[in-house]
Amino acid sequence: MTEPENQHSLVDEIDARQNAVLLELDRLNNRIETLLEDYLGIEEKSREAA
């Protein structure tokens, strides 16, 4: 491979890895938001019962 081809290949690999990381961050964010909603809902119910 020539130098520009190597650079292009490296950029493609970095881009793919970045996309994978961003996708995983989105998944984790959704899990955190769901857990927070559940927790805050339970906490609110506890306050109402008190």
PyMOL Python script that loads the backbone (N, CA, C, O; Angstrom):
from pymol import cmd

cmd.read_pdbstr("""\
ATOM      1  N   MET A   1       0.835  -1.194   0.000  1.00  0.00           N
ATOM      2  CA  MET A   1       0.000   0.000   0.000  1.00  0.00           C
ATOM      3  C   MET A   1       0.870   1.244   0.000  1.00  0.00           C
ATOM      4  O   MET A   1       1.966   1.262   0.561  1.00  0.00           O
ATOM      5  N   THR A   2       0.369   2.256  -0.627  1.00  0.00           N
ATOM      6  CA  THR A   2       1.103   3.512  -0.633  1.00  0.00           C
ATOM      7  C   THR A   2       0.756   4.304   0.625  1.00  0.00           C
ATOM      8  O   THR A   2      -0.181   3.966   1.348  1.00  0.00           O
ATOM      9  N   GLU A   3       1.510   5.339   0.870  1.00  0.00           N
ATOM     10  CA  GLU A   3       1.306   6.167   2.062  1.00  0.00           C
ATOM     11  C   GLU A   3      -0.113   6.737   2.139  1.00  0.00           C
ATOM     12  O   GLU A   3      -0.725   6.621   3.201  1.00  0.00           O
ATOM     13  N   PRO A   4      -0.677   7.340   1.094  1.00  0.00           N
ATOM     14  CA  PRO A   4      -2.060   7.844   1.184  1.00  0.00           C
ATOM     15  C   PRO A   4      -3.076   6.737   1.453  1.00  0.00           C
ATOM     16  O   PRO A   4      -4.058   6.961   2.160  1.00  0.00           O
ATOM     17  N   GLU A   5      -2.851   5.542   0.896  1.00  0.00           N
ATOM     18  CA  GLU A   5      -3.766   4.426   1.153  1.00  0.00           C
ATOM     19  C   GLU A   5      -3.699   4.007   2.614  1.00  0.00           C
ATOM     20  O   GLU A   5      -4.726   3.716   3.227  1.00  0.00           O
ATOM     21  N   ASN A   6      -2.497   3.974   3.172  1.00  0.00           N
ATOM     22  CA  ASN A   6      -2.339   3.636   4.592  1.00  0.00           C
ATOM     23  C   ASN A   6      -3.034   4.665   5.467  1.00  0.00           C
ATOM     24  O   ASN A   6      -3.706   4.302   6.432  1.00  0.00           O
ATOM     25  N   GLN A   7      -2.885   5.929   5.146  1.00  0.00           N
ATOM     26  CA  GLN A   7      -3.524   6.986   5.927  1.00  0.00           C
ATOM     27  C   GLN A   7      -5.040   6.877   5.832  1.00  0.00           C
ATOM     28  O   GLN A   7      -5.745   7.043   6.828  1.00  0.00           O
ATOM     29  N   HIS A   8      -5.538   6.598   4.634  1.00  0.00           N
ATOM     30  CA  HIS A   8      -6.984   6.471   4.443  1.00  0.00           C
ATOM     31  C   HIS A   8      -7.511   5.277   5.238  1.00  0.00           C
ATOM     32  O   HIS A   8      -8.562   5.362   5.874  1.00  0.00           O
ATOM     33  N   SER A   9      -6.785   4.179   5.199  1.00  0.00           N
ATOM     34  CA  SER A   9      -7.178   2.984   5.933  1.00  0.00           C
ATOM     35  C   SER A   9      -7.196   3.259   7.437  1.00  0.00           C
ATOM     36  O   SER A   9      -8.119   2.838   8.135  1.00  0.00           O
ATOM     37  N   LEU A  10      -6.192   3.954   7.928  1.00  0.00           N
ATOM     38  CA  LEU A  10      -6.127   4.294   9.344  1.00  0.00           C
ATOM     39  C   LEU A  10      -7.280   5.210   9.732  1.00  0.00           C
ATOM     40  O   LEU A  10      -7.891   5.024  10.785  1.00  0.00           O
ATOM     41  N   VAL A  11      -7.579   6.181   8.907  1.00  0.00           N
ATOM     42  CA  VAL A  11      -8.699   7.093   9.173  1.00  0.00           C
ATOM     43  C   VAL A  11     -10.007   6.312   9.204  1.00  0.00           C
ATOM     44  O   VAL A  11     -10.853   6.557  10.064  1.00  0.00           O
ATOM     45  N   ASP A  12     -10.180   5.380   8.282  1.00  0.00           N
ATOM     46  CA  ASP A  12     -11.396   4.555   8.262  1.00  0.00           C
ATOM     47  C   ASP A  12     -11.509   3.716   9.537  1.00  0.00           C
ATOM     48  O   ASP A  12     -12.591   3.593  10.110  1.00  0.00           O
ATOM     49  N   GLU A  13     -10.398   3.147   9.972  1.00  0.00           N
ATOM     50  CA  GLU A  13     -10.408   2.330  11.186  1.00  0.00           C
ATOM     51  C   GLU A  13     -10.731   3.178  12.414  1.00  0.00           C
ATOM     52  O   GLU A  13     -11.525   2.768  13.261  1.00  0.00           O
ATOM     53  N   ILE A  14     -10.127   4.341  12.510  1.00  0.00           N
ATOM     54  CA  ILE A  14     -10.402   5.245  13.629  1.00  0.00           C
ATOM     55  C   ILE A  14     -11.857   5.682  13.609  1.00  0.00           C
ATOM     56  O   ILE A  14     -12.499   5.742  14.658  1.00  0.00           O
ATOM     57  N   ASP A  15     -12.381   5.988  12.438  1.00  0.00           N
ATOM     58  CA  ASP A  15     -13.775   6.399  12.305  1.00  0.00           C
ATOM     59  C   ASP A  15     -14.716   5.282  12.746  1.00  0.00           C
ATOM     60  O   ASP A  15     -15.701   5.539  13.439  1.00  0.00           O
ATOM     61  N   ALA A  16     -14.425   4.060  12.354  1.00  0.00           N
ATOM     62  CA  ALA A  16     -15.260   2.917  12.740  1.00  0.00           C
ATOM     63  C   ALA A  16     -15.218   2.711  14.254  1.00  0.00           C
ATOM     64  O   ALA A  16     -16.251   2.463  14.877  1.00  0.00           O
ATOM     65  N   ARG A  17     -14.048   2.811  14.834  1.00  0.00           N
ATOM     66  CA  ARG A  17     -13.924   2.652  16.289  1.00  0.00           C
ATOM     67  C   ARG A  17     -14.657   3.772  17.023  1.00  0.00           C
ATOM     68  O   ARG A  17     -15.316   3.534  18.035  1.00  0.00           O
ATOM     69  N   GLN A  18     -14.539   4.985  16.508  1.00  0.00           N
ATOM     70  CA  GLN A  18     -15.235   6.119  17.121  1.00  0.00           C
ATOM     71  C   GLN A  18     -16.746   5.890  17.071  1.00  0.00           C
ATOM     72  O   GLN A  18     -17.441   6.135  18.057  1.00  0.00           O
ATOM     73  N   ASN A  19     -17.252   5.429  15.945  1.00  0.00           N
ATOM     74  CA  ASN A  19     -18.681   5.157  15.821  1.00  0.00           C
ATOM     75  C   ASN A  19     -19.119   4.088  16.811  1.00  0.00           C
ATOM     76  O   ASN A  19     -20.190   4.200  17.408  1.00  0.00           O
ATOM     77  N   ALA A  20     -18.303   3.054  16.992  1.00  0.00           N
ATOM     78  CA  ALA A  20     -18.633   1.995  17.943  1.00  0.00           C
ATOM     79  C   ALA A  20     -18.659   2.530  19.371  1.00  0.00           C
ATOM     80  O   ALA A  20     -19.544   2.179  20.151  1.00  0.00           O
ATOM     81  N   VAL A  21     -17.706   3.368  19.708  1.00  0.00           N
ATOM     82  CA  VAL A  21     -17.657   3.952  21.050  1.00  0.00           C
ATOM     83  C   VAL A  21     -18.868   4.864  21.273  1.00  0.00           C
ATOM     84  O   VAL A  21     -19.492   4.822  22.333  1.00  0.00           O
ATOM     85  N   LEU A  22     -19.191   5.673  20.291  1.00  0.00           N
ATOM     86  CA  LEU A  22     -20.350   6.561  20.427  1.00  0.00           C
ATOM     87  C   LEU A  22     -21.642   5.773  20.572  1.00  0.00           C
ATOM     88  O   LEU A  22     -22.519   6.166  21.341  1.00  0.00           O
ATOM     89  N   LEU A  23     -21.773   4.685  19.856  1.00  0.00           N
ATOM     90  CA  LEU A  23     -22.954   3.833  19.971  1.00  0.00           C
ATOM     91  C   LEU A  23     -23.043   3.240  21.372  1.00  0.00           C
ATOM     92  O   LEU A  23     -24.119   3.216  21.971  1.00  0.00           O
ATOM     93  N   GLU A  24     -21.931   2.767  21.891  1.00  0.00           N
ATOM     94  CA  GLU A  24     -21.931   2.205  23.236  1.00  0.00           C
ATOM     95  C   GLU A  24     -22.237   3.276  24.275  1.00  0.00           C
ATOM     96  O   GLU A  24     -22.939   3.002  25.249  1.00  0.00           O
ATOM     97  N   LEU A  25     -21.730   4.478  24.089  1.00  0.00           N
ATOM     98  CA  LEU A  25     -22.049   5.577  25.006  1.00  0.00           C
ATOM     99  C   LEU A  25     -23.544   5.905  24.982  1.00  0.00           C
ATOM    100  O   LEU A  25     -24.134   6.184  26.026  1.00  0.00           O
ATOM    101  N   ASP A  26     -24.151   5.873  23.807  1.00  0.00           N
ATOM    102  CA  ASP A  26     -25.597   6.091  23.706  1.00  0.00           C
ATOM    103  C   ASP A  26     -26.359   5.016  24.471  1.00  0.00           C
ATOM    104  O   ASP A  26     -27.319   5.315  25.181  1.00  0.00           O
ATOM    105  N   ARG A  27     -25.932   3.771  24.325  1.00  0.00           N
ATOM    106  CA  ARG A  27     -26.584   2.662  25.042  1.00  0.00           C
ATOM    107  C   ARG A  27     -26.448   2.836  26.557  1.00  0.00           C
ATOM    108  O   ARG A  27     -27.415   2.669  27.300  1.00  0.00           O
ATOM    109  N   LEU A  28     -25.250   3.168  26.997  1.00  0.00           N
ATOM    110  CA  LEU A  28     -25.030   3.379  28.424  1.00  0.00           C
ATOM    111  C   LEU A  28     -25.852   4.553  28.940  1.00  0.00           C
ATOM    112  O   LEU A  28     -26.410   4.488  30.035  1.00  0.00           O
ATOM    113  N   ASN A  29     -25.926   5.611  28.168  1.00  0.00           N
ATOM    114  CA  ASN A  29     -26.716   6.773  28.557  1.00  0.00           C
ATOM    115  C   ASN A  29     -28.190   6.396  28.709  1.00  0.00           C
ATOM    116  O   ASN A  29     -28.849   6.824  29.657  1.00  0.00           O
ATOM    117  N   ASN A  30     -28.697   5.602  27.784  1.00  0.00           N
ATOM    118  CA  ASN A  30     -30.086   5.160  27.879  1.00  0.00           C
ATOM    119  C   ASN A  30     -30.310   4.316  29.121  1.00  0.00           C
ATOM    120  O   ASN A  30     -31.336   4.454  29.787  1.00  0.00           O
ATOM    121  N   ARG A  31     -29.367   3.448  29.440  1.00  0.00           N
ATOM    122  CA  ARG A  31     -29.491   2.627  30.653  1.00  0.00           C
ATOM    123  C   ARG A  31     -29.483   3.495  31.897  1.00  0.00           C
ATOM    124  O   ARG A  31     -30.277   3.278  32.812  1.00  0.00           O
ATOM    125  N   ILE A  32     -28.595   4.474  31.938  1.00  0.00           N
ATOM    126  CA  ILE A  32     -28.509   5.376  33.089  1.00  0.00           C
ATOM    127  C   ILE A  32     -29.800   6.169  33.235  1.00  0.00           C
ATOM    128  O   ILE A  32     -30.325   6.305  34.340  1.00  0.00           O
ATOM    129  N   GLU A  33     -30.312   6.690  32.132  1.00  0.00           N
ATOM    130  CA  GLU A  33     -31.552   7.455  32.193  1.00  0.00           C
ATOM    131  C   GLU A  33     -32.703   6.592  32.692  1.00  0.00           C
ATOM    132  O   GLU A  33     -33.522   7.055  33.486  1.00  0.00           O
ATOM    133  N   THR A  34     -32.774   5.350  32.240  1.00  0.00           N
ATOM    134  CA  THR A  34     -33.830   4.443  32.690  1.00  0.00           C
ATOM    135  C   THR A  34     -33.697   4.161  34.183  1.00  0.00           C
ATOM    136  O   THR A  34     -34.687   4.187  34.914  1.00  0.00           O
ATOM    137  N   LEU A  35     -32.482   3.895  34.631  1.00  0.00           N
ATOM    138  CA  LEU A  35     -32.264   3.641  36.055  1.00  0.00           C
ATOM    139  C   LEU A  35     -32.616   4.861  36.899  1.00  0.00           C
ATOM    140  O   LEU A  35     -33.224   4.725  37.960  1.00  0.00           O
ATOM    141  N   LEU A  36     -32.242   6.042  36.439  1.00  0.00           N
ATOM    142  CA  LEU A  36     -32.575   7.257  37.172  1.00  0.00           C
ATOM    143  C   LEU A  36     -34.081   7.478  37.242  1.00  0.00           C
ATOM    144  O   LEU A  36     -34.616   7.845  38.288  1.00  0.00           O
ATOM    145  N   GLU A  37     -34.760   7.251  36.118  1.00  0.00           N
ATOM    146  CA  GLU A  37     -36.214   7.397  36.114  1.00  0.00           C
ATOM    147  C   GLU A  37     -36.852   6.415  37.087  1.00  0.00           C
ATOM    148  O   GLU A  37     -37.764   6.779  37.829  1.00  0.00           O
ATOM    149  N   ASP A  38     -36.379   5.179  37.088  1.00  0.00           N
ATOM    150  CA  ASP A  38     -36.905   4.186  38.022  1.00  0.00           C
ATOM    151  C   ASP A  38     -36.641   4.606  39.464  1.00  0.00           C
ATOM    152  O   ASP A  38     -37.542   4.567  40.302  1.00  0.00           O
ATOM    153  N   TYR A  39     -35.415   5.002  39.747  1.00  0.00           N
ATOM    154  CA  TYR A  39     -35.047   5.389  41.099  1.00  0.00           C
ATOM    155  C   TYR A  39     -35.840   6.604  41.560  1.00  0.00           C
ATOM    156  O   TYR A  39     -36.378   6.622  42.667  1.00  0.00           O
ATOM    157  N   LEU A  40     -35.906   7.607  40.714  1.00  0.00           N
ATOM    158  CA  LEU A  40     -36.621   8.824  41.090  1.00  0.00           C
ATOM    159  C   LEU A  40     -38.109   8.556  41.252  1.00  0.00           C
ATOM    160  O   LEU A  40     -38.760   9.168  42.099  1.00  0.00           O
ATOM    161  N   GLY A  41     -38.647   7.658  40.458  1.00  0.00           N
ATOM    162  CA  GLY A  41     -40.059   7.288  40.607  1.00  0.00           C
ATOM    163  C   GLY A  41     -40.304   6.597  41.924  1.00  0.00           C
ATOM    164  O   GLY A  41     -41.305   6.867  42.588  1.00  0.00           O
ATOM    165  N   ILE A  42     -39.408   5.707  42.320  1.00  0.00           N
ATOM    166  CA  ILE A  42     -39.525   5.013  43.605  1.00  0.00           C
ATOM    167  C   ILE A  42     -39.375   6.003  44.746  1.00  0.00           C
ATOM    168  O   ILE A  42     -40.110   5.947  45.732  1.00  0.00           O
ATOM    169  N   GLU A  43     -38.420   6.908  44.607  1.00  0.00           N
ATOM    170  CA  GLU A  43     -38.183   7.906  45.646  1.00  0.00           C
ATOM    171  C   GLU A  43     -39.407   8.804  45.806  1.00  0.00           C
ATOM    172  O   GLU A  43     -39.791   9.126  46.931  1.00  0.00           O
ATOM    173  N   GLU A  44     -40.022   9.210  44.704  1.00  0.00           N
ATOM    174  CA  GLU A  44     -41.202  10.068  44.744  1.00  0.00           C
ATOM    175  C   GLU A  44     -42.367   9.339  45.418  1.00  0.00           C
ATOM    176  O   GLU A  44     -43.092   9.934  46.215  1.00  0.00           O
ATOM    177  N   LYS A  45     -42.548   8.063  45.105  1.00  0.00           N
ATOM    178  CA  LYS A  45     -43.610   7.272  45.734  1.00  0.00           C
ATOM    179  C   LYS A  45     -43.385   7.152  47.225  1.00  0.00           C
ATOM    180  O   LYS A  45     -44.339   7.173  48.004  1.00  0.00           O
ATOM    181  N   SER A  46     -42.113   7.025  47.636  1.00  0.00           N
ATOM    182  CA  SER A  46     -41.795   6.933  49.066  1.00  0.00           C
ATOM    183  C   SER A  46     -42.144   8.221  49.788  1.00  0.00           C
ATOM    184  O   SER A  46     -42.633   8.198  50.917  1.00  0.00           O
ATOM    185  N   ARG A  47     -41.892   9.340  49.133  1.00  0.00           N
ATOM    186  CA  ARG A  47     -42.230  10.644  49.742  1.00  0.00           C
ATOM    187  C   ARG A  47     -43.743  10.795  49.874  1.00  0.00           C
ATOM    188  O   ARG A  47     -44.237  11.288  50.887  1.00  0.00           O
ATOM    189  N   GLU A  48     -44.472  10.369  48.848  1.00  0.00           N
ATOM    190  CA  GLU A  48     -45.920  10.487  48.871  1.00  0.00           C
ATOM    191  C   GLU A  48     -46.520   9.600  49.964  1.00  0.00           C
ATOM    192  O   GLU A  48     -47.523   9.967  50.577  1.00  0.00           O
ATOM    193  N   ALA A  49     -45.921   8.452  50.207  1.00  0.00           N
ATOM    194  CA  ALA A  49     -46.427   7.524  51.223  1.00  0.00           C
ATOM    195  C   ALA A  49     -46.136   8.025  52.632  1.00  0.00           C
ATOM    196  O   ALA A  49     -46.835   7.649  53.574  1.00  0.00           O
ATOM    197  N   ALA A  50     -45.122   8.861  52.792  1.00  0.00           N
ATOM    198  CA  ALA A  50     -44.722   9.344  54.122  1.00  0.00           C
ATOM    199  C   ALA A  50     -45.591  10.452  54.637  1.00  0.00           C
ATOM    200  O   ALA A  50     -45.368  10.950  55.740  1.00  0.00           O
TER     201      ALA A  50
END
""", "prot")
cmd.dss("prot")
cmd.show_as("cartoon", "prot")
cmd.util.cbc("prot")
cmd.orient("prot")
